[in-house]
Amino acid sequence: MLIWYDKYKNELCSYSGDGTNISILSKAKFVQNFFNKNKKFNTEGCLISYDKRFNEFIINVIGGVNKQNGSLVYSELM
């Protein structure tokens, strides 16, 4: 699975690699409100990493006027 943050649409997206369409993960997993409320965070983008041990994606939203940061953790097991 490939996950990325679309800075211009303010969405977290994913592609499963099976040839199907791209899904908007932030809306499918009901976290779009986090991105909408924290638009100041999204000025510098997003850093996404994967934790093999827990099978989780860690999403760090970077930036903002006051250099505020926020984090989300997404697990495929949920």
Residue, then its C-alpha position, 0 to 999 in steps of 0.5 A: m500500500l502506498i500512502w501520501y498527503d495531497k497538500y493542495k486537496n488537503e487529503l490523505c490518499s492511498y493506493s493498494g497496488d492491485g490496479t484499482n482506484i485511488s482512495i481518499l483515506s482521510k475520508a474513508k477512515f473519518v479523519q478528514n475533519f482533523f485535516n480541515k480543522n488544522k489547515k495551518f499544519n498543512t503549510e509544510g506538508c506531511l511525513i509518513s513512515y511505516d512501523k513493521r512491528f505494529n503494522e501501522f502508518i505514522i503520519n506527521v503533519i508539519g508546519g503552520v504559523n507557530k510551527q505546530n505539528g500533529s500526528l495520526v497513526y493508521s493501522e490496517l488491522m482496524 
